[in-house]
Amino acid sequence: MPSRYKPSLPKWKSDLSKGGGPGTKHYASYIACATDNYLEIYRKRKIIVPYFTFFLIGGGEISVILAFFVCLNQNNISWIAVIVPFIASILGGLVLYVNFFTFLFYQFAPASSPIRFNRKTGKVYLYEAVVMERMLTKLWPPLKAFKDLNKFHIKVYDWKNFNAVLLGSTVVNPQGGSFERYALVGVACEPNSYKVIEYIYIRETDCFTMDWDWICHFMEWNTDKPLDQAGLEYIDYHPRDAETFMQVKPRLKITSRKIEGLDKASKASSKEELAQIEQEYELTKTVYPVE
């Protein structure tokens, strides 16, 4: 049975329901903070792998190019010995181009792009890099995408229009055997429809639907009660993560009044308080650039 969300993603495994499962801390290592009002989750990236891959592919590309020129200078050499490294250098260059784009993104983007879920107001606040949309939907990023590497948005969605899907792929172990790798991806839809506005990568997961169940439990179960009475545990920021959301990157100074208002709105304790904040800070849009 195909996904009900259109357009669907490659490697789609299943659509996830908002059933709301057990809120045990064992499955909440990716949560930065959980209070009576809001839940903030990490979306930390693996930094070492893109760096290692870039230099590995770059070294391989240089070796292939050198082999091509060496073959050109040889006498009585077969034309196949020249054509093969030439084609390999072109294919390697294309792979290096995509990897270079990823390398730059991981170099300039914040280490964490958090999401806040407010259970009192039914809102979702997403801190998202502009280029993430291209990285999820396009295999070969266009050259113009490079100018957006250090641009970010804070987006606001209604929880009722926010869903999730599970992606999965089979990874072959070089030493033998294989295993399944899964990723949890949020789905922001147009109101009262399954038409996708955007897919939002949340995290790789080894807990399958339990990560999503934790979020659903937080957003939908006993939202009028304190968190511990809703079957969940309070979670506080680790000291080194205390500046997430408003200052996820130390070199990025956020001075916009609207961004300050969004931070307050994402922590609002009621819809009435949210309305006051939105009026005070003129928060009438759904996408706000971070400058």
C-alpha positions as CSV (number, residue, x, y, z in Angstrom):
1,M,0.0,0.0,0.0
2,P,1.6,3.3,-1.1
3,S,1.9,6.4,1.1
4,R,-1.2,8.6,1.4
5,Y,1.1,11.7,1.3
6,K,1.7,13.1,-2.1
7,P,4.3,13.3,-3.5
8,S,5.9,10.4,-1.6
9,L,9.5,10.0,-0.7
10,P,11.9,7.4,-2.1
11,K,12.7,4.6,0.4
12,W,9.3,5.1,2.1
13,K,8.4,2.3,4.4
14,S,5.2,3.4,6.2
15,D,2.9,6.2,7.3
16,L,2.9,6.7,11.0
17,S,-0.3,7.3,13.0
18,K,-0.7,9.7,15.9
19,G,-1.6,6.9,18.3
20,G,0.7,8.2,21.1
21,G,2.8,5.5,22.8
22,P,4.5,5.2,26.1
23,G,6.6,8.2,27.1
24,T,9.6,6.5,28.6
25,K,12.8,8.4,28.9
26,H,14.6,5.4,27.5
27,Y,13.4,6.3,24.0
28,A,14.0,10.1,24.4
29,S,17.7,10.5,24.2
30,Y,17.2,12.9,21.3
31,I,15.0,15.3,23.4
32,A,16.8,18.5,24.5
33,C,14.0,19.8,26.8
34,A,10.5,18.8,27.9
35,T,8.4,21.1,30.0
36,D,4.7,21.4,30.7
37,N,4.4,23.7,27.7
38,Y,6.9,22.6,25.0
39,L,9.1,19.8,23.8
40,E,12.4,20.6,22.0
41,I,14.1,17.8,20.1
42,Y,17.6,17.7,18.7
43,R,18.3,17.2,15.1
44,K,22.1,16.9,15.4
45,R,24.1,15.9,12.3
46,K,27.0,13.5,12.1
47,I,29.9,15.8,11.3
48,I,32.9,13.4,11.0
49,V,31.4,11.2,8.2
50,P,30.9,14.0,5.5
51,Y,34.5,15.3,6.1
52,F,36.0,11.8,5.8
53,T,33.9,11.0,2.7
54,F,34.8,14.3,1.0
55,F,38.6,13.8,1.4
56,L,38.3,10.1,0.5
57,I,36.4,10.8,-2.7
58,G,38.6,13.8,-3.5
59,G,41.7,11.7,-3.1
60,G,40.3,9.0,-5.4
61,E,39.3,11.6,-8.0
62,I,42.9,13.1,-8.0
63,S,44.3,9.6,-8.4
64,V,42.0,8.8,-11.4
65,I,42.9,12.1,-13.1
66,L,46.6,11.4,-12.6
67,A,46.2,7.9,-14.0
68,F,44.5,9.4,-17.1
69,F,47.4,11.7,-17.9
70,V,49.9,9.0,-17.2
71,C,48.1,6.8,-19.8
72,L,48.2,9.6,-22.3
73,N,52.0,9.8,-22.1
74,Q,52.5,6.1,-22.7
75,N,53.5,4.7,-26.0
76,N,51.6,1.8,-27.6
77,I,48.8,1.9,-25.1
78,S,45.4,0.6,-25.7
79,W,42.6,3.2,-26.2
80,I,40.5,1.4,-23.6
81,A,43.2,2.2,-21.0
82,V,42.7,5.9,-21.8
83,I,39.0,5.9,-22.1
84,V,38.3,4.1,-18.8
85,P,40.1,6.6,-16.5
86,F,38.6,9.4,-18.5
87,I,35.0,8.2,-17.9
88,A,35.9,7.4,-14.3
89,S,37.2,10.9,-13.7
90,I,33.9,12.4,-15.1
91,L,31.7,10.1,-12.9
92,G,34.0,10.8,-9.9
93,G,33.7,14.5,-10.5
94,L,29.9,14.4,-10.4
95,V,30.0,12.4,-7.1
96,L,32.6,14.8,-5.7
97,Y,30.3,17.8,-6.7
98,V,27.4,16.4,-4.7
99,N,29.7,15.5,-1.8
100,F,31.3,19.0,-1.8
101,F,27.8,20.5,-1.5
102,T,27.1,18.3,1.5
103,F,30.6,19.1,2.9
104,L,30.0,22.8,2.8
105,F,26.5,22.5,4.3
106,Y,28.0,20.5,7.3
107,Q,30.7,23.2,7.6
108,F,28.4,26.2,7.7
109,A,25.2,24.9,9.1
110,P,24.5,24.7,12.9
111,A,25.3,21.4,14.5
112,S,21.7,21.2,15.6
113,S,18.5,22.3,13.9
114,P,15.9,22.0,16.6
115,I,12.1,21.6,16.5
116,R,9.8,22.8,19.2
117,F,6.3,21.2,19.8
118,N,4.0,23.2,22.0
119,R,1.3,21.1,23.5
120,K,-0.7,24.0,24.9
121,T,-1.1,25.9,21.6
122,G,-0.9,23.0,19.1
123,K,2.0,24.6,17.2
124,V,5.2,23.2,15.7
125,Y,8.2,25.5,15.4
126,L,10.9,24.3,13.0
127,Y,14.4,25.7,12.7
128,E,15.4,24.7,9.2
129,A,18.3,25.3,6.8
130,V,17.1,26.4,3.4
131,V,19.3,23.9,1.6
132,M,17.8,21.0,3.5
133,E,14.7,21.1,1.2
134,R,17.0,20.6,-1.8
135,M,19.0,17.9,-0.1
136,L,15.9,15.9,0.5
137,T,14.3,16.3,-2.9
138,K,17.1,16.7,-5.4
139,L,19.9,14.2,-6.2
140,W,22.1,16.8,-7.9
141,P,21.9,20.2,-6.2
142,P,22.0,23.2,-8.7
143,L,24.9,25.7,-8.6
144,K,22.5,28.4,-7.3
145,A,22.0,26.3,-4.2
146,F,25.4,27.2,-2.9
147,K,24.4,30.7,-2.1
148,D,21.8,29.4,0.3
149,L,24.2,27.3,2.4
150,N,24.1,29.7,5.3
151,K,20.5,30.7,5.1
152,F,17.9,29.5,7.7
153,H,14.2,29.8,8.3
154,I,11.9,29.3,11.3
155,K,8.7,27.8,10.1
156,V,5.4,27.5,12.0
157,Y,3.0,24.7,11.5
158,D,-0.2,23.5,13.1
159,W,0.2,20.1,14.9
160,K,-3.0,18.9,13.3
161,N,-1.4,19.2,9.9
162,F,2.0,17.7,11.0
163,N,2.5,14.0,10.5
164,A,5.4,11.6,10.0
165,V,6.6,8.7,7.8
166,L,9.3,6.1,8.3
167,L,12.0,5.7,5.7
168,G,14.1,2.6,5.4
169,S,16.9,1.2,3.4
170,T,19.0,-2.0,3.4
171,V,22.7,-1.5,4.1
172,V,25.2,-4.2,3.0
173,N,28.0,-4.9,5.5
174,P,31.3,-5.3,3.7
175,Q,32.2,-8.0,6.1
176,G,29.1,-9.9,5.2
177,G,25.4,-9.7,5.9
178,S,23.1,-6.7,5.8
179,F,20.9,-4.6,8.1
180,E,18.0,-2.1,7.9
181,R,18.6,1.6,8.5
182,Y,15.6,3.7,9.4
183,A,14.9,7.5,9.5
184,L,12.0,9.4,11.0
185,V,10.7,12.2,8.7
186,G,8.1,14.8,9.5
187,V,5.4,15.6,7.0
188,A,3.9,19.1,6.9
189,C,0.6,19.1,4.9
190,E,-1.8,21.6,3.6
191,P,-4.9,22.0,5.9
192,N,-7.3,19.1,5.8
193,S,-5.4,17.2,3.0
194,Y,-2.5,14.9,2.4
195,K,-0.8,17.3,0.0
196,V,2.7,17.7,1.2
197,I,4.1,21.2,1.8
198,E,7.5,19.8,2.8
199,Y,9.2,16.8,4.3
200,I,11.3,17.4,7.4
201,Y,14.1,15.1,8.3
202,I,14.0,14.5,12.0
203,R,16.6,11.7,12.8
204,E,17.9,8.3,12.1
205,T,16.1,5.9,14.4
206,D,16.6,2.4,15.8
207,C,13.4,2.6,17.8
208,F,11.1,2.5,14.7
209,T,7.8,4.2,15.6
210,M,8.7,4.8,19.3
211,D,10.3,8.1,18.7
212,W,7.2,9.4,17.0
213,D,5.0,7.9,19.7
214,W,6.9,9.9,22.3
215,I,6.1,13.1,20.4
216,C,2.5,12.2,19.9
217,H,2.0,11.3,23.5
218,F,3.4,14.7,24.5
219,M,1.2,16.6,22.1
220,E,-2.1,14.8,22.6
221,W,-2.4,13.1,26.0
222,N,-3.6,15.1,29.0
223,T,-2.3,18.4,27.7
224,D,-4.1,20.2,30.4
225,K,-2.1,18.5,33.1
226,P,1.5,18.8,34.3
227,L,3.9,16.7,32.3
228,D,4.5,14.1,35.0
229,Q,0.8,13.5,35.4
230,A,0.6,12.8,31.6
231,G,2.9,9.8,32.0
232,L,6.0,11.7,30.8
233,E,9.2,12.9,32.4
234,Y,10.6,16.4,32.6
235,I,13.9,16.8,30.6
236,D,16.1,19.8,31.0
237,Y,18.8,21.2,28.6
238,H,22.3,19.9,29.0
239,P,24.5,22.9,29.9
240,R,26.3,22.9,26.6
241,D,22.9,22.9,24.7
242,A,21.2,25.7,26.7
243,E,21.4,28.1,23.8
244,T,19.6,25.9,21.2
245,F,16.9,27.4,19.0
246,M,17.7,31.1,19.6
247,Q,21.4,30.7,19.1
248,V,22.1,27.3,17.6
249,K,25.3,28.6,16.1
250,P,27.6,30.8,18.3
251,R,28.8,32.9,15.4
252,L,25.2,33.6,14.3
253,K,23.8,36.6,16.1
254,I,20.0,36.7,16.0
255,T,18.7,40.2,16.7
256,S,15.4,40.2,14.8
257,R,12.5,41.2,17.0
258,K,10.3,38.7,15.2
259,I,12.7,35.8,16.0
260,E,12.6,36.9,19.6
261,G,8.8,36.8,19.5
262,L,8.9,33.3,17.9
263,D,11.0,32.1,20.8
264,K,8.4,33.4,23.3
265,A,5.5,32.1,21.2
266,S,7.0,28.6,21.1
267,K,7.0,28.6,24.9
268,A,3.5,30.0,25.4
269,S,1.4,28.4,28.1
270,S,-2.0,28.9,26.4
271,K,-3.6,29.9,23.1
272,E,-4.6,33.2,24.7
273,E,-1.0,34.0,25.6
274,L,0.1,33.0,22.1
275,A,-2.4,35.4,20.6
276,Q,-1.0,38.2,22.7
277,I,2.5,37.4,21.6
278,E,1.6,37.1,18.0
279,Q,-0.1,40.5,18.1
280,E,2.7,42.2,20.0
281,Y,5.4,40.9,17.6
282,E,3.3,41.0,14.5
283,L,3.7,37.3,13.9
284,T,1.3,36.8,11.0
285,K,3.4,34.6,8.6
286,T,4.4,31.0,8.6
287,V,8.0,31.4,7.4
288,Y,10.5,33.7,9.0
289,P,14.1,34.2,7.7
290,V,16.9,34.2,10.3
291,E,19.3,37.0,9.6
